[in-house]
Amino acid sequence: MNSPESAENPAPLCSAKGCRADAVWVLAWNNPKLHTPERRKTWLACEEHREHLSSFLGARGFLKDVVTLAEWESRPTSP
């Protein structure tokens, strides 16, 4: 994702239904009934949908972290 945008590697898009905006935020979450505590699923969000998607996940107790896409991409990967 750090390379220039191209047809083969487009910018990541917001996860909100019907949204085609570039993602700016990563919402890390997990459903404790389905996932181990350390597991993180992710939704991507544009500026406009960050609060709505965060509220949706937060109301269910799933939201664990909200960080910028750039910060998420710069995190070291787990083995």
N, CA, C and O atoms as CSV, one atom per row, in Angstrom:
chain,resi,resn,atom,element,x,y,z
A,1,MET,N,N,0.800,-1.196,0.000
A,1,MET,CA,C,0.000,0.000,0.000
A,1,MET,C,C,0.846,1.264,0.000
A,1,MET,O,O,0.323,2.355,-0.227
A,2,ASN,N,N,2.128,1.136,0.247
A,2,ASN,CA,C,2.989,2.310,0.280
A,2,ASN,C,C,3.452,2.744,-1.105
A,2,ASN,O,O,4.039,3.816,-1.251
A,3,SER,N,N,3.195,1.920,-2.133
A,3,SER,CA,C,3.622,2.267,-3.475
A,3,SER,C,C,2.612,3.219,-4.112
A,3,SER,O,O,1.477,3.324,-3.647
A,4,PRO,N,N,3.020,3.910,-5.170
A,4,PRO,CA,C,2.085,4.808,-5.841
A,4,PRO,C,C,0.850,4.058,-6.323
A,4,PRO,O,O,0.913,2.877,-6.665
A,5,GLU,N,N,-0.277,4.770,-6.344
A,5,GLU,CA,C,-1.522,4.156,-6.783
A,5,GLU,C,C,-1.423,3.778,-8.257
A,5,GLU,O,O,-0.802,4.475,-9.061
A,6,SER,N,N,-2.055,2.650,-8.586
A,6,SER,CA,C,-2.119,2.203,-9.970
A,6,SER,C,C,-3.355,1.341,-10.127
A,6,SER,O,O,-4.037,1.049,-9.145
A,7,ALA,N,N,-3.647,0.936,-11.336
A,7,ALA,CA,C,-4.798,0.071,-11.576
A,7,ALA,C,C,-4.623,-1.266,-10.865
A,7,ALA,O,O,-5.607,-1.870,-10.437
A,8,GLU,N,N,-3.385,-1.735,-10.732
A,8,GLU,CA,C,-3.126,-3.008,-10.069
A,8,GLU,C,C,-3.124,-2.874,-8.553
A,8,GLU,O,O,-3.359,-3.862,-7.857
A,9,ASN,N,N,-2.871,-1.705,-8.029
A,9,ASN,CA,C,-2.752,-1.486,-6.595
A,9,ASN,C,C,-3.482,-0.199,-6.217
A,9,ASN,O,O,-2.844,0.791,-5.858
A,10,PRO,N,N,-4.826,-0.203,-6.294
A,10,PRO,CA,C,-5.564,1.023,-5.989
A,10,PRO,C,C,-5.514,1.354,-4.495
A,10,PRO,O,O,-5.210,0.497,-3.665
A,11,ALA,N,N,-5.817,2.597,-4.176
A,11,ALA,CA,C,-5.870,3.013,-2.779
A,11,ALA,C,C,-6.982,2.247,-2.075
A,11,ALA,O,O,-8.022,1.994,-2.682
A,12,PRO,N,N,-6.794,1.868,-0.804
A,12,PRO,CA,C,-7.846,1.162,-0.082
A,12,PRO,C,C,-9.072,2.065,0.095
A,12,PRO,O,O,-8.948,3.275,0.284
A,13,LEU,N,N,-10.250,1.453,0.029
A,13,LEU,CA,C,-11.494,2.204,0.111
A,13,LEU,C,C,-12.182,1.997,1.450
A,13,LEU,O,O,-11.948,1.006,2.141
A,14,CYS,N,N,-13.026,2.943,1.797
A,14,CYS,CA,C,-13.839,2.890,3.005
A,14,CYS,C,C,-14.719,1.641,2.993
A,14,CYS,O,O,-15.207,1.232,1.940
A,15,SER,N,N,-14.921,1.039,4.163
A,15,SER,CA,C,-15.742,-0.161,4.294
A,15,SER,C,C,-17.237,0.128,4.413
A,15,SER,O,O,-18.042,-0.803,4.387
A,16,ALA,N,N,-17.622,1.398,4.542
A,16,ALA,CA,C,-19.047,1.728,4.658
A,16,ALA,C,C,-19.774,1.335,3.377
A,16,ALA,O,O,-19.263,1.523,2.273
A,17,LYS,N,N,-20.956,0.795,3.540
A,17,LYS,CA,C,-21.737,0.325,2.395
A,17,LYS,C,C,-21.930,1.431,1.370
A,17,LYS,O,O,-22.430,2.509,1.691
A,18,GLY,N,N,-21.528,1.157,0.134
A,18,GLY,CA,C,-21.708,2.096,-0.962
A,18,GLY,C,C,-20.693,3.214,-1.041
A,18,GLY,O,O,-20.718,3.990,-1.996
A,19,CYS,N,N,-19.804,3.324,-0.073
A,19,CYS,CA,C,-18.807,4.407,-0.084
A,19,CYS,C,C,-17.632,4.017,-0.971
A,19,CYS,O,O,-17.142,2.890,-0.905
A,20,ARG,N,N,-17.190,4.946,-1.792
A,20,ARG,CA,C,-16.048,4.720,-2.681
A,20,ARG,C,C,-14.881,5.664,-2.341
A,20,ARG,O,O,-13.936,5.794,-3.119
A,21,ALA,N,N,-14.955,6.308,-1.191
A,21,ALA,CA,C,-13.904,7.242,-0.778
A,21,ALA,C,C,-12.666,6.493,-0.297
A,21,ALA,O,O,-12.759,5.363,0.182
A,22,ASP,N,N,-11.519,7.129,-0.429
A,22,ASP,CA,C,-10.275,6.549,0.071
A,22,ASP,C,C,-10.335,6.410,1.586
A,22,ASP,O,O,-10.847,7.288,2.282
A,23,ALA,N,N,-9.814,5.311,2.081
A,23,ALA,CA,C,-9.753,5.077,3.525
A,23,ALA,C,C,-8.654,5.927,4.147
A,23,ALA,O,O,-7.586,6.116,3.564
A,24,VAL,N,N,-8.934,6.431,5.334
A,24,VAL,CA,C,-7.978,7.224,6.098
A,24,VAL,C,C,-7.740,6.573,7.464
A,24,VAL,O,O,-6.676,6.744,8.060
A,25,TRP,N,N,-8.722,5.836,7.950
A,25,TRP,CA,C,-8.705,5.248,9.287
A,25,TRP,C,C,-8.811,3.726,9.225
A,25,TRP,O,O,-9.407,3.166,8.305
A,26,VAL,N,N,-8.221,3.071,10.221
A,26,VAL,CA,C,-8.379,1.636,10.421
A,26,VAL,C,C,-9.077,1.439,11.761
A,26,VAL,O,O,-8.623,1.943,12.789
A,27,LEU,N,N,-10.178,0.707,11.740
A,27,LEU,CA,C,-10.918,0.367,12.949
A,27,LEU,C,C,-10.641,-1.099,13.234
A,27,LEU,O,O,-11.116,-1.981,12.518
A,28,ALA,N,N,-9.877,-1.353,14.275
A,28,ALA,CA,C,-9.517,-2.722,14.648
A,28,ALA,C,C,-10.555,-3.224,15.648
A,28,ALA,O,O,-10.883,-2.541,16.618
A,29,TRP,N,N,-11.063,-4.424,15.397
A,29,TRP,CA,C,-12.121,-4.957,16.248
A,29,TRP,C,C,-12.013,-6.467,16.374
A,29,TRP,O,O,-11.263,-7.119,15.648
A,30,ASN,N,N,-12.781,-7.006,17.315
A,30,ASN,CA,C,-12.925,-8.445,17.407
A,30,ASN,C,C,-14.234,-8.770,18.119
A,30,ASN,O,O,-14.680,-8.037,19.001
A,31,ASN,N,N,-14.830,-9.869,17.720
A,31,ASN,CA,C,-16.045,-10.369,18.346
A,31,ASN,C,C,-15.607,-11.451,19.323
A,31,ASN,O,O,-15.180,-12.526,18.901
A,32,PRO,N,N,-15.706,-11.185,20.626
A,32,PRO,CA,C,-15.179,-12.139,21.604
A,32,PRO,C,C,-15.885,-13.496,21.585
A,32,PRO,O,O,-15.349,-14.477,22.101
A,33,LYS,N,N,-17.073,-13.561,21.000
A,33,LYS,CA,C,-17.759,-14.854,20.892
A,33,LYS,C,C,-17.175,-15.715,19.771
A,33,LYS,O,O,-17.355,-16.933,19.755
A,34,LEU,N,N,-16.472,-15.071,18.833
A,34,LEU,CA,C,-15.930,-15.787,17.680
A,34,LEU,C,C,-14.406,-15.811,17.610
A,34,LEU,O,O,-13.828,-16.757,17.076
A,35,HIS,N,N,-13.747,-14.774,18.146
A,35,HIS,CA,C,-12.306,-14.602,17.965
A,35,HIS,C,C,-11.559,-14.689,19.291
A,35,HIS,O,O,-12.094,-14.348,20.347
A,36,THR,N,N,-10.308,-15.154,19.216
A,36,THR,CA,C,-9.450,-15.136,20.398
A,36,THR,C,C,-9.160,-13.685,20.767
A,36,THR,O,O,-9.231,-12.818,19.896
A,37,PRO,N,N,-8.837,-13.388,22.026
A,37,PRO,CA,C,-8.663,-12.002,22.465
A,37,PRO,C,C,-7.625,-11.198,21.672
A,37,PRO,O,O,-7.791,-9.990,21.502
A,38,GLU,N,N,-6.562,-11.845,21.186
A,38,GLU,CA,C,-5.521,-11.100,20.464
A,38,GLU,C,C,-5.846,-10.881,18.985
A,38,GLU,O,O,-5.193,-10.069,18.330
A,39,ARG,N,N,-6.829,-11.579,18.457
A,39,ARG,CA,C,-7.193,-11.459,17.032
A,39,ARG,C,C,-7.793,-10.086,16.744
A,39,ARG,O,O,-8.592,-9.578,17.531
A,40,ARG,N,N,-7.413,-9.493,15.630
A,40,ARG,CA,C,-7.968,-8.210,15.210
A,40,ARG,C,C,-8.443,-8.287,13.776
A,40,ARG,O,O,-7.670,-8.595,12.869
A,41,LYS,N,N,-9.710,-8.008,13.578
A,41,LYS,CA,C,-10.296,-7.835,12.259
A,41,LYS,C,C,-10.224,-6.331,11.992
A,41,LYS,O,O,-10.079,-5.552,12.934
A,42,THR,N,N,-10.320,-5.911,10.744
A,42,THR,CA,C,-10.255,-4.481,10.464
A,42,THR,C,C,-11.327,-4.047,9.484
A,42,THR,O,O,-11.684,-4.766,8.551
A,43,TRP,N,N,-11.821,-2.862,9.727
A,43,TRP,CA,C,-12.643,-2.131,8.774
A,43,TRP,C,C,-11.868,-0.875,8.455
A,43,TRP,O,O,-11.160,-0.346,9.311
A,44,LEU,N,N,-11.994,-0.395,7.238
A,44,LEU,CA,C,-11.369,0.855,6.820
A,44,LEU,C,C,-12.446,1.923,6.755
A,44,LEU,O,O,-13.596,1.631,6.428
A,45,ALA,N,N,-12.078,3.158,7.066
A,45,ALA,CA,C,-13.062,4.244,7.071
A,45,ALA,C,C,-12.484,5.519,6.489
A,45,ALA,O,O,-11.310,5.835,6.682
A,46,CYS,N,N,-13.330,6.245,5.774
A,46,CYS,CA,C,-12.988,7.595,5.325
A,46,CYS,C,C,-13.318,8.540,6.491
A,46,CYS,O,O,-13.869,8.116,7.506
A,47,GLU,N,N,-12.976,9.813,6.330
A,47,GLU,CA,C,-13.285,10.794,7.382
A,47,GLU,C,C,-14.776,10.822,7.705
A,47,GLU,O,O,-15.168,10.870,8.871
A,48,GLU,N,N,-15.607,10.793,6.655
A,48,GLU,CA,C,-17.053,10.922,6.826
A,48,GLU,C,C,-17.673,9.757,7.604
A,48,GLU,O,O,-18.634,9.962,8.345
A,49,HIS,N,N,-17.145,8.546,7.452
A,49,HIS,CA,C,-17.770,7.372,8.054
A,49,HIS,C,C,-17.065,6.830,9.302
A,49,HIS,O,O,-17.529,5.862,9.905
A,50,ARG,N,N,-15.954,7.446,9.686
A,50,ARG,CA,C,-15.215,6.929,10.854
A,50,ARG,C,C,-16.094,6.863,12.102
A,50,ARG,O,O,-16.126,5.836,12.779
A,51,GLU,N,N,-16.795,7.928,12.408
A,51,GLU,CA,C,-17.600,7.969,13.631
A,51,GLU,C,C,-18.751,6.957,13.572
A,51,GLU,O,O,-19.020,6.262,14.552
A,52,HIS,N,N,-19.419,6.879,12.433
A,52,HIS,CA,C,-20.543,5.942,12.298
A,52,HIS,C,C,-20.088,4.491,12.467
A,52,HIS,O,O,-20.702,3.730,13.215
A,53,LEU,N,N,-19.020,4.112,11.779
A,53,LEU,CA,C,-18.529,2.737,11.888
A,53,LEU,C,C,-17.987,2.450,13.290
A,53,LEU,O,O,-18.167,1.349,13.811
A,54,SER,N,N,-17.329,3.430,13.898
A,54,SER,CA,C,-16.824,3.266,15.269
A,54,SER,C,C,-17.983,3.064,16.242
A,54,SER,O,O,-17.915,2.209,17.126
A,55,SER,N,N,-19.042,3.848,16.078
A,55,SER,CA,C,-20.217,3.722,16.953
A,55,SER,C,C,-20.880,2.359,16.807
A,55,SER,O,O,-21.284,1.750,17.798
A,56,PHE,N,N,-20.990,1.882,15.569
A,56,PHE,CA,C,-21.583,0.573,15.302
A,56,PHE,C,C,-20.817,-0.524,16.041
A,56,PHE,O,O,-21.413,-1.344,16.739
A,57,LEU,N,N,-19.497,-0.532,15.882
A,57,LEU,CA,C,-18.668,-1.542,16.538
A,57,LEU,C,C,-18.640,-1.343,18.052
A,57,LEU,O,O,-18.692,-2.308,18.814
A,58,GLY,N,N,-18.558,-0.080,18.482
A,58,GLY,CA,C,-18.501,0.228,19.906
A,58,GLY,C,C,-19.757,-0.184,20.656
A,58,GLY,O,O,-19.671,-0.669,21.784
A,59,ALA,N,N,-20.913,0.002,20.051
A,59,ALA,CA,C,-22.182,-0.364,20.691
A,59,ALA,C,C,-22.263,-1.857,20.972
A,59,ALA,O,O,-22.986,-2.280,21.873
A,60,ARG,N,N,-21.531,-2.655,20.213
A,60,ARG,CA,C,-21.525,-4.101,20.380
A,60,ARG,C,C,-20.355,-4.581,21.241
A,60,ARG,O,O,-20.225,-5.772,21.525
A,61,GLY,N,N,-19.503,-3.629,21.652
A,61,GLY,CA,C,-18.341,-3.988,22.456
A,61,GLY,C,C,-17.224,-4.617,21.650
A,61,GLY,O,O,-16.359,-5.288,22.213
A,62,PHE,N,N,-17.226,-4.412,20.326
A,62,PHE,CA,C,-16.237,-5.030,19.446
A,62,PHE,C,C,-15.025,-4.137,19.184
A,62,PHE,O,O,-13.937,-4.652,18.928
A,63,LEU,N,N,-15.182,-2.826,19.241
A,63,LEU,CA,C,-14.114,-1.898,18.845
A,63,LEU,C,C,-12.955,-1.955,19.827
A,63,LEU,O,O,-13.143,-1.831,21.037
A,64,LYS,N,N,-11.747,-2.145,19.287
A,64,LYS,CA,C,-10.549,-2.233,20.121
A,64,LYS,C,C,-9.594,-1.073,19.900
A,64,LYS,O,O,-8.905,-0.662,20.834
A,65,ASP,N,N,-9.535,-0.526,18.665
A,65,ASP,CA,C,-8.568,0.528,18.377
A,65,ASP,C,C,-8.977,1.258,17.105
A,65,ASP,O,O,-9.543,0.659,16.190
A,66,VAL,N,N,-8.689,2.554,17.054
A,66,VAL,CA,C,-8.886,3.361,15.851
A,66,VAL,C,C,-7.592,4.128,15.619
A,66,VAL,O,O,-7.178,4.928,16.457
A,67,VAL,N,N,-6.957,3.882,14.482
A,67,VAL,CA,C,-5.693,4.543,14.151
A,67,VAL,C,C,-5.727,4.952,12.682
A,67,VAL,O,O,-6.534,4.449,11.901
A,68,THR,N,N,-4.842,5.865,12.324
A,68,THR,CA,C,-4.764,6.252,10.922
A,68,THR,C,C,-4.238,5.080,10.104
A,68,THR,O,O,-3.523,4.219,10.615
A,69,LEU,N,N,-4.598,5.064,8.847
A,69,LEU,CA,C,-4.121,4.014,7.943
A,69,LEU,C,C,-2.595,4.018,7.884
A,69,LEU,O,O,-1.966,2.960,7.883
A,70,ALA,N,N,-2.006,5.206,7.834
A,70,ALA,CA,C,-0.540,5.308,7.789
A,70,ALA,C,C,0.092,4.686,9.030
A,70,ALA,O,O,1.097,3.984,8.926
A,71,GLU,N,N,-0.486,4.936,10.202
A,71,GLU,CA,C,0.048,4.364,11.441
A,71,GLU,C,C,-0.092,2.840,11.427
A,71,GLU,O,O,0.831,2.129,11.824
A,72,TRP,N,N,-1.234,2.342,10.974
A,72,TRP,CA,C,-1.475,0.897,10.916
A,72,TRP,C,C,-0.467,0.214,10.001
A,72,TRP,O,O,0.080,-0.837,10.335
A,73,GLU,N,N,-0.228,0.826,8.839
A,73,GLU,CA,C,0.715,0.242,7.876
A,73,GLU,C,C,2.147,0.254,8.378
A,73,GLU,O,O,2.955,-0.577,7.962
A,74,SER,N,N,2.476,1.189,9.270
A,74,SER,CA,C,3.851,1.278,9.762
A,74,SER,C,C,4.110,0.370,10.955
A,74,SER,O,O,5.257,0.242,11.383
A,75,ARG,N,N,3.074,-0.266,11.506
A,75,ARG,CA,C,3.247,-1.187,12.630
A,75,ARG,C,C,3.978,-2.434,12.174
A,75,ARG,O,O,3.782,-2.903,11.053
A,76,PRO,N,N,4.827,-2.974,13.047
A,76,PRO,CA,C,5.499,-4.228,12.694
A,76,PRO,C,C,4.478,-5.359,12.593
A,76,PRO,O,O,3.515,-5.393,13.358
A,77,THR,N,N,4.679,-6.268,11.671
A,77,THR,CA,C,3.776,-7.402,11.525
A,77,THR,C,C,4.177,-8.494,12.490
A,77,THR,O,O,5.355,-8.663,12.804
A,78,SER,N,N,3.182,-9.238,12.959
A,78,SER,CA,C,3.445,-10.359,13.871
A,78,SER,C,C,3.906,-11.572,13.080
A,78,SER,O,O,3.485,-11.774,11.941
A,79,PRO,N,N,4.769,-12.376,13.681
A,79,PRO,CA,C,5.246,-13.594,12.985
A,79,PRO,C,C,4.146,-14.587,12.782
A,79,PRO,O,O,4.376,-15.657,12.218
